[in-house]
Amino acid sequence: MATFITRLDQAGGGLRLAVKDLIDIQGVPTTAGSKAVADRAIPALADAPCLAGARAAGAVIVGKTNLNELAYGASGLNEHFGTPVNPLDPDLLPGGSSSGSAVAVGAGDADVAYGSDTGGSIRVPAAYCGVAGLKTTHGRVPLAGVWPLAPSLDTVGPMARDVAGLVAGMALLEPGFAVSADSAVTLGRVRATGEAQDPAIEAALDEALARGGISVAELELDGWADALTAVYTIMAAEAAISDGTLMADPLSRAGLGAGVRDRLAQAAQVTGEDEEVARQFQREWQATFDRLFQAAQLLVLPTVPFFAPPVSTGAKEPHTRLTAPVNLAGLPALALPVPAPGSRLPASLQLIGPAGSEELILATGAVLEAAAGYRQP
């Protein structure tokens, strides 16, 4: 049961939808994966607005899925409700924070799952569990009724086994959604660097792009280290506010997991000056992407520069090194599994576009998916 915090065995023949337990469902408590929240949670009085399309379409909500506590982590571990089991290998991390959503679709318990993504929380678990996930443009999907982590970075988006499932998920989030008639004709290939990089991941992406038949240009994107500093600073500053009442109340504070409690204590140390420096860099970072999109319609790089680590490594790996900077820019991004020759695990290709380009991203993702030929076990 670690995948679901709450199972909702509702009858019906519609699309099966799992919902991350940050999102309010009328009549069901929202726990945010936290005992401190669950102990005082009451049934939600109304659905979050992002569920309106799913209700209108007759989707069957099968349950609320587990996550990193308060969505403040990317490993997928949860000490209160158990850690969802990676469908590719139970000894590997499922990734987070939307761990239960990725596992639900990967294991076939749902056709589509909703997750949230503040620094990679849809894309990282999609990569580790071999499924597809879409981080939407910041502000495209309403966040009312969604437990906040960092509101200026938070997004809600779909997860599914393939691109077709993501399109169906977007049509629930945004009735009338349809992919672009044409895919991108130019892609900008950005290389991952750093000690954690696995060359097999880069090789897998190059093979997938070669099969896709889309023109690819090598592009350089400098400033990743500064972008990580900026996005984590902003995230911490806002998380300290979002979860400040939990830290201020002694009983709630005691109910938090040690890791999250420590992170929130550190987050409270971020100064206004630190945050202003980070937001100034954010504006420069967004301008950098604007320039790159003049050279290519979409950008390609790994979702995570290594394969899913063992559960025993815990939260030690830099899971969001290549995803969080995309949140800083507020841009949409697709995590797409592709075969990794010589590996039993897939790699994950990250496709990034300008604000509001989800239709083009998914149309292009469908082309790359068909050409790469990855099939979930």
Backbone hydrogen bonds, N-H to C=O, Kabsch-Sander energy under -0.5 kcal/mol:
donor,donor_aa,acceptor,acceptor_aa,energy
5,I,64,K,-2.6
6,T,64,K,-1.7
8,L,62,V,-2.7
9,D,7,R,-0.6
10,Q,8,L,-2.3
17,L,15,L,-0.5
17,L,60,V,-3.1
18,A,112,V,-2.2
19,V,63,G,-2.6
20,K,114,Y,-1.3
21,D,65,T,-2.3
22,L,20,K,-1.9
23,I,20,K,-2.4
24,D,145,G,-2.6
25,I,28,V,-0.6
27,G,44,A,-3.2
28,V,25,I,-2.4
30,T,42,I,-0.5
31,T,29,P,-0.6
32,A,21,D,-2.1
34,S,31,T,-1.8
36,A,255,G,-0.5
38,A,34,S,-2.8
39,D,35,K,-2.6
40,R,37,V,-1.3
41,A,37,V,-0.9
41,A,38,A,-0.6
44,A,25,I,-0.6
44,A,28,V,-1.5
48,A,24,D,-2.3
51,L,48,A,-2.4
52,A,49,P,-1.8
55,R,51,L,-2.3
56,A,52,A,-2.4
57,A,53,G,-1.8
58,G,54,A,-0.5
58,G,55,R,-1.2
59,A,54,A,-2.4
60,V,15,L,-2.8
61,I,59,A,-0.7
62,V,17,L,-2.3
62,V,60,V,-0.8
63,G,17,L,-0.8
64,K,6,T,-3.0
65,T,19,V,-2.3
66,N,3,T,-3.2
68,N,97,S,-1.2
70,L,32,A,-3.2
71,A,68,N,-2.8
72,Y,69,E,-2.2
73,G,71,A,-1.1
82,G,78,N,-1.1
86,N,84,P,-0.5
86,N,92,L,-0.6
92,L,89,D,-2.0
93,L,309,P,-3.0
95,G,75,S,-1.9
96,G,74,A,-2.2
98,S,121,S,-1.9
99,S,97,S,-1.9
100,G,66,N,-1.5
102,A,98,S,-1.9
103,V,99,S,-2.4
104,A,100,G,-2.4
105,V,101,S,-1.7
106,G,102,A,-2.4
107,A,103,V,-2.6
108,G,105,V,-0.7
109,D,104,A,-2.1
110,A,104,A,-1.2
111,D,16,R,-1.7
112,V,16,R,-2.0
113,A,159,M,-2.4
114,Y,18,A,-2.6
115,G,157,G,-2.7
117,D,155,T,-2.4
124,V,120,G,-3.2
126,A,122,I,-1.7
127,A,123,R,-2.3
128,Y,124,V,-2.3
129,C,125,P,-2.1
130,G,126,A,-0.7
130,G,127,A,-0.6
131,V,126,A,-2.2
132,A,160,A,-2.9
133,G,335,A,-1.9
134,L,158,P,-2.4
135,K,133,G,-0.5
135,K,333,A,-3.1
136,T,134,L,-0.6
138,H,330,G,-1.6
140,R,137,T,-2.3
141,V,137,T,-0.5
146,V,143,L,-1.7
147,W,22,L,-2.9
153,L,150,A,-2.8
154,D,150,A,-2.3
157,G,115,G,-2.1
159,M,113,A,-2.2
160,A,132,A,-2.3
161,R,111,D,-0.5
166,L,162,D,-1.5
167,V,163,V,-2.4
168,A,164,A,-2.1
169,G,165,G,-2.2
170,M,166,L,-2.7
171,A,167,V,-2.0
172,L,168,A,-1.1
173,L,169,G,-2.2
174,E,170,M,-2.8
177,F,174,E,-2.0
180,S,359,E,-1.5
187,L,215,S,-2.6
188,G,298,L,-2.9
189,R,187,L,-0.6
189,R,217,A,-3.1
190,V,188,G,-0.6
190,V,300,V,-3.1
197,Q,194,G,-1.4
198,D,305,P,-2.7
201,I,198,D,-1.7
202,E,198,D,-1.1
203,A,199,P,-2.4
204,A,200,A,-1.9
205,L,201,I,-2.0
206,D,202,E,-2.3
207,E,203,A,-2.1
208,A,204,A,-2.2
209,L,205,L,-2.5
210,A,206,D,-2.2
211,R,207,E,-2.0
212,G,208,A,-1.4
213,G,209,L,-0.9
214,I,209,L,-0.6
215,S,185,V,-0.9
217,A,187,L,-2.8
219,L,189,R,-2.5
227,A,223,G,-2.4
228,L,224,W,-2.5
229,T,225,A,-2.0
230,A,226,D,-2.3
231,V,227,A,-2.9
232,Y,228,L,-2.4
233,T,229,T,-1.7
234,I,230,A,-2.4
235,M,231,V,-2.6
236,A,232,Y,-2.3
237,A,233,T,-2.5
238,E,234,I,-2.2
239,A,235,M,-2.7
240,A,236,A,-2.3
241,I,237,A,-0.7
242,S,238,E,-3.0
243,D,239,A,-2.7
244,G,241,I,-1.2
247,M,243,D,-1.4
248,A,244,G,-1.9
249,D,245,T,-1.5
253,R,249,D,-3.0
254,A,250,P,-2.1
255,G,251,L,-1.2
256,L,252,S,-0.7
256,L,253,R,-1.1
261,R,257,G,-2.6
262,D,258,A,-2.3
263,R,259,G,-2.1
264,L,260,V,-2.6
265,A,261,R,-1.9
266,Q,262,D,-2.3
267,A,263,R,-2.4
268,A,264,L,-1.6
269,Q,266,Q,-1.6
270,V,267,A,-1.7
275,E,271,T,-2.1
276,E,272,G,-2.1
277,V,273,E,-2.2
278,A,274,D,-2.0
279,R,275,E,-2.3
280,Q,276,E,-1.9
281,F,277,V,-2.0
282,Q,278,A,-2.1
283,R,279,R,-1.6
284,E,280,Q,-1.5
285,W,281,F,-2.8
286,Q,282,Q,-2.3
287,A,283,R,-1.6
288,T,284,E,-1.7
289,F,285,W,-1.8
290,D,286,Q,-1.9
291,R,287,A,-1.8
292,L,288,T,-1.8
293,F,289,F,-2.3
294,Q,291,R,-1.3
295,A,292,L,-1.6
296,A,292,L,-1.3
297,Q,186,T,-1.0
298,L,186,T,-1.2
299,L,352,I,-2.8
300,V,188,G,-3.0
301,L,350,Q,-1.9
303,T,348,S,-2.4
311,V,91,D,-2.7
313,T,310,P,-1.7
314,G,311,V,-1.8
316,K,313,T,-1.4
319,H,317,E,-2.0
321,R,318,P,-1.6
323,T,320,T,-0.6
324,A,320,T,-2.2
326,V,323,T,-1.5
327,N,323,T,-1.1
328,L,324,A,-1.7
329,A,325,P,-1.1
330,G,326,V,-0.8
330,G,327,N,-0.6
331,L,326,V,-1.6
333,A,135,K,-2.3
334,L,351,L,-2.5
335,A,133,G,-3.0
336,L,334,L,-0.6
336,L,349,L,-2.6
338,V,347,A,-2.3
343,S,340,A,-2.5
347,A,338,V,-2.5
349,L,336,L,-3.3
350,Q,301,L,-2.9
351,L,334,L,-2.3
351,L,349,L,-0.6
352,I,299,L,-2.7
352,I,350,Q,-0.6
353,G,332,P,-1.9
357,S,354,P,-1.6
361,I,357,S,-2.7
362,L,358,E,-2.5
363,A,359,E,-1.6
364,T,360,L,-2.4
365,G,361,I,-2.7
366,A,362,L,-2.0
367,V,363,A,-1.2
368,L,364,T,-2.3
369,E,365,G,-2.7
370,A,366,A,-2.2
371,A,367,V,-2.0
372,A,368,L,-2.7
373,G,369,E,-2.1
